[in-house]
Structures are given as structure tokens and as C-alpha cells.
Amino acid sequence: MTSYSVGAVLPSRTFTVTRADVRRYAQASGDVNPIHLDDEAARRAGLPRSIAHGMLLMGLVGSVASEWAGRADRVQQMSCRFADVVTGPLTVT
């Protein structure tokens, strides 16, 4: 296991979340809000295009945190603030 100290810069990861990924997540989660699935519905809601689910993105971040920690059970708590929408590749730093 790699050991990190407070303030350490962790390795970056980039994820490409496709529309197919978003559709699969919508079906699995039951969150079929049109802003995630339809560009026109998203535009009507004031968004540039359809957006990925926040919890889908948090799940990806959680998987990276587990990798950094060495095991999933070492991640005891996570929180996030959704500051903006994601319409393109996600880079976790």
C-alpha cells in the first residue's frame, strides 16, 4: 500500500463518461430525469446539453479514493459538493 501524508498531491485519473454510461446508470438507479438523457430537455432546463448524474460521478471518485487508500474498506466517509455540471471528460485530482 502506498502511504500518503496530509497535503500530498495524488495521481490524477481521467474518466470519459459516455451517453451510454449515463443511460445505463439512469436505468440502474431509477433516475431517468430527462436532463440526463435528452439534450433538448436539458437545454430547456438551462443546461448546455444533457449532463451526467452527480452520484455516478461520485461513484467514480469513490473508486479512485479506494485505489489511493489501498482497499475500499479504508474509505470510511466521503462527501462532495456539486459545484458545476459535467458534460465532458472527468479528471479526478
Secondary structure, 3 states (H helix, E strand, C coil): CCCCCCCCCCCCEEECCCHHHHHHHHHHHCCCCHHHHCHHHHHHCCCCCCCCCHHHHHHHHHHHHHHHHCCHHHCCCCCCCCCCCCCCCEEEC
